[in-house]
Amino acid sequence: RIGALTCKVTHKKKLQVGSLNVECLFTPCHTTGHICYFVTKDNSTEAPAVFTGDTLFVAGCGKFFEGSGEEMYRALIDILGSLPPETRVYCGHEYTINNLKFAQHVEPNNAMIKQKLAWAKEHYSLGNPTIPSTIGEEFSYNPFMRVREKSVQDHAGKKDAISTMDAIRKEKDRFKVPKD
């Protein structure tokens, strides 16, 4: 779908950009051709990074424009969720506060959500970004990465992770963000 494309990447394709190692991760759902990029540097003390575009956001995920809950589960849990927990997550948009408000609606008793929401509001009010997060952090407050948790499944009225993913994405699509 990109007219000037000269080198199409595929899942697990490895590229070298200067001293950076880039691994392409195929994460369809938002779009059928969505790719995330996992970046490392040999002998570096810095944590790796993943550029997630419209798949994973801080405390959220992209809409299922061209995919299903099963595909998003695979993208978030099986692919991105298997990266080292210290991996920094750089997403394509700054939706952190609204995503955390939805996460709080799903899990009102999750202390990590309350803590991250307070932090995000403070940083945003000072004109600072709320990105990046880490893969490990996302598992503590992102409802789309917590679909295996009983609290999230109970909220959705579902018994398995895939139907929970579908249910909470549909709910998020209709969610009216509360004013502070």
N, C-alpha and C positions, 0 to 999 in steps of 0.2 A: 504493500500500500504506500510505500515511499518511493517516488519516482527516481530519485537520485541515488538510491541504495546501490552500493558497489560491493559490500561484503556482509552478507546476512549471517548473523551469529545464531548459535544454537545452544541448548542446555549443556552446561559444563564446558563450553568452549573457553579456552584460556588465551588471554591476550597479554602483551607486555606494553605498558605505556611508560617510557622512561624506566625508572627503578620500581615502578608499581606493577604488581601482579593483579590482573583482573580476571575474575571468573564469571561467566555469564550464567544466569539462573533463569530458566524459563518458568514464568509465573502467570499463566493465562487466567483470566476471569474478568478483570476490568475490561481488558481487550484480549482478543485471541492471540496476539503476538507479543504480549507484555514480557519484558526482560528486566531483571534486576541485576545489578553489578556488585559483586563482592570483591573488595580491594584489600590487598595485603602488601606488605613490603618486607623483604627478607632482612633479617637481623635488626628489626625495628622494635623499639620498646613501646611504640604506639599501638593501641588496640586496632584491630581491623575495622573496616567500614563497609556498610552495604547501602547502596543507593537504590531505593525501593520505588521511586516514581509514584504511581497511583495504586500500588498493591497494599503496602503497609504504611500507615500514618501513626504518629504518636497517639496511642489509645484508640486507634480505629483502623479501618481498611477501606479500600475503594469500592464503589458500587459495582454490582455484578452486571455490567452492561452486556458483555458477551460470554458470560460463563455462569457457573452454578456454585452453590455452597460447597459441593464436593471439590471443585477446582480451587476455591479460595482456601479451604481446609488444607489441601495439599500444598498450596503456595505458602501459607502462613506457618503451618505446623510442621509439615514434613520437610520443606525446603528451607525457608528462612529460619524456622524454629530449630533447625539442626546446626545452625552456625554457632560459633562460640558465644556464650552469654555476654561477654564484654564487647561484642561487636557493636559499633556505633551505627545507629539507624538514621540515615538522611532521607527524608521523604520529599515528595514533590510539592506539598502544600502545607501551610501552617493552619491546621484545624484543631490544634491541641486542646484549647479550652472547651470548645463545643463537644469534641469527642469525649473529654473527661466528664462533662456534664451528662452525656448519655451513659457512659460507664458507671457513673454514680447512680443513675436511674436503674441500671441493671443490677448492680451490687451495692446497695446503699450502706452496707456494713463493712465494706472493704476499706481498711485504713490506708492502704497504699494509694487508692484513688483519691481520697480526701487530701492526703499529703501532697500528691503530685498536682492536684488542681490548685491548691493554695500556692504552691511554688510557681506554677504556670501563670497564674493571675498576677503574681508579684513581678515576675520577669517581664511579662507582656506590658504591664503598666509602666515599666522603666524603659520600654522600647527595645528590650532584648529578645532574641529568638528563644523559642522553647524546644528547639531542635539542636542537637540530636538527642535521642534516647538510646537505650541499648536493648538488645534482644532479651537479656535477662529481665530488665525492667518491664518490658512489654508483657511478659508472662505474668507479671504481678498485678497489672491494672488494665490491660487491653481486653475487653470482653470477647473480641474475635479470636484472640489467642488463648482465651480461657474457656472455650466451648466444651472442654472435657471436664470442667469443674462443676460439681453438683449445684452450686449456687447459681451459676449461669444457666444451666439446664433447667433448674427449677423455675427461674424467672421466665424462660421461654416456654415452659410447659412441655419440654421434650426430654427424651431419655437417652439420646445419642448425640455425638458431637456434630455430625453433618446436618441433621435436621435443626439443631440448635443454631448452627451457623446461618442457615437459610432464614430461620425465624427472627433472629436478632438483626440481620441485615434488613429484612423487610420492615421491622419495627424502627430501625434507625432512619430508613428512607422517609418515614412519616413523622419522625420525632420533632416536636417543637421545643427548641432550646429555651429553657427557663431564663428569665432575666435575673440578674443578681439582686 
